[in-house]
Amino acid sequence: MAKKTDRIIVIDIESTCWEDKPPAGQESEIIEIGICTLDVASGKRLEKESILVKPEKSQVSEFCTQLTTLTQAQVEQGISLKEACTILKHKYQSQERIWASFGDYDRRQFEKQCQFKKINYPFGSRHINVKTLFAVIHALPNEIGMAEALEKLNFALEGTHHRGGDDAWNIASILSELLLKSRG
């Protein structure tokens, strides 16, 4: 089957986190998958979605709530990671399309959790690391965070930082700018 290059699926996940080490028996798990589809030809962001995922081996800490605004009660209403992966595959055709994230954390976390839970990985092999791409295109000595990249482009951060849907939307804005500028 031919791979589709008409859209890029921009993903940003939020995971359970702690100020220090996780409590005994807990580990970082995906609790939100932010999605923004980006039309490659026009550079337009087409849609934004946030899928809450119910963690199985961890609780949302106070630190995590302060960072993401997500509470344990909210993620308890979420769906399983397996159901979320099914949505990515069917609604977004994630295995046939290029996907992107800001940095490599999202890709590694998906790989780790899918492998551990014996869930089929929802993406194909074509991944764009927007964080690295931004640094290389702008000849920066180091990679920088999403908020700083937006600032360098004179773009306002839209929505709530560290919320999956909003961050995916902002990352798609950065990627769109990189794509459009590369065409002259």
N, C-alpha and C positions, 0 to 999 in steps of 0.2 A: 504494500500500500504506500502511495506517495505521501510524503510528509507535507503538512500544510504550513505555509509561511505567510498566510494572510493576516494572522493575529498572533500576538504574543500574550501569554497568560502570565501576568505579574502576580507573584505570591508574596505575602508577608505573614509569618506566623508569630503568635505570641505563645509562650510556654510558661508553665509554672516555674517560679524562681524564688530565690531566697537571698537575703542580704549576705549571708555566709554560706556554709555548707547546708545541703538539704537535711531535714530531720531523718533519723534512722528509718529505713524502709521506703523512703520516698525518692523519686528521681524526676528530673525535668521532663514534662510531657506537653505536647501541643494542646492548647486550650482554645485557640482561635486561629482560623485560616482566613486571611484577607485575600481577596481576589479582585483584580482589575484587568479587564481585557483591553488590549491596545491594538488599534488598527494600524498595521504596518504602513500601508500606502499613505494614509492621511496624517498619521501620528496622533489621532484622536483617541482619547480614553472613552471606551464605549459603555462600560458598566462597572459597578462596584458592588461587591457582596462580602459579607462577613458570616462565616460559619463557626458557631461555638461548638467546641468538642469537649465532651465530658471526660475528665481525667480518671484513670483507673488506679494509679499507684501514688497519687500525690494530692495535696490540698493546696488551694490558693492561699499563699501567705499574705500577711498585711503588707509586706514590702511589695509583693507582686500586684496587689490591688492599688497601692499608691502609684506604681509605675504604669500599669495598664488600664486602670479603673475597673477591671473585671473582678467580680466577687465569686466566692465559692457557690453561692446561691444561683448566680447567673450561669456558670458553667455546668452546674448540675442539670440545667434545662437543655444542655447541648446534646448532640448526637455522638455516636461512637466514631472513632477515627476511620473505621472500615466504611461506615455510611458516608462520611465526608469524602473519602477517596472515591467512592462510587459516584458521587455528585461531580467531582472533578473530571472523572473519566467520561461520564455521559453528557453532562451539561456543557462542559468546556472542551471536550475532546482532548484532554490533557496528554494523552499518550501519542497523539498525532501532531501536536503543536509544540513550538518552542516555548519554554517557560523561563521566567527570569525572577531573580530575587536580589536584594541588596546584601551582598556578602554570600558566604557559603554555609552559614549556620542553618538556614531553612532547608537546603538540600540535604545536608548531613542529618538533621533531625528527622526529616521524613524517611530517609534511608534506614536510620537506626530503629525508629519506631515500627516501620513496616516490617523490617526483618524480625524484630523481636516478637511482634504480634502475629507474624505469618500472614500479613496482608499484602496483596499485590501492590507494588509500587505504582502510584497513579500517573507518573510522568514518563516521558520518553527520555532518551539520552541527551537531548539538546537543551542545555541550560546556559543562560547568560548571567554572569555575575556582574551586576550593574555597578557595584562598588569598585571592583577592579577596573572595569571598562572606563568608568568616570575618571579614575586616577590616571590611567594610561593616556586617555584622550587629552586630559588637561595637564599632562606632564608633571603631576604632583609627585613629591618625593615619597609620600605614603598615602595609603587609602584614608578616606575621611568618612565620617558618619553621614547619614541621610540628611539630617537637618542642616549640616554644614554644606553639603552639596547643593541643597536648595538655595541656601544663602549665597553661595558663589554664583549661582545662576540668576540671582535676584528674584527668586520665586518665593512666595509665601508658603509656609507649611499649612496645608488645608486639613481641618479636622483636629483630632486628638492624636498626638504623637504616642506611639506604642499601642495603638489599636490597629489590628490587622487590616481592616478594610481601608481605613484612612491612610495608613502607611503604604499599602499597595497602590493606592491612588496617587500618592506623592512620588513613589518610586517610578510609576508609569510616566509621570510628568518629566522626570529626569531622563528616562530612557527615550521618550519621545523627542526631547530636545537633542539628545545625542544622535538619534537616527536622522532627524531632519537636517541638522547641521552637517552631517556627513555627506549629504546629497548636494550641498552648496546652496 
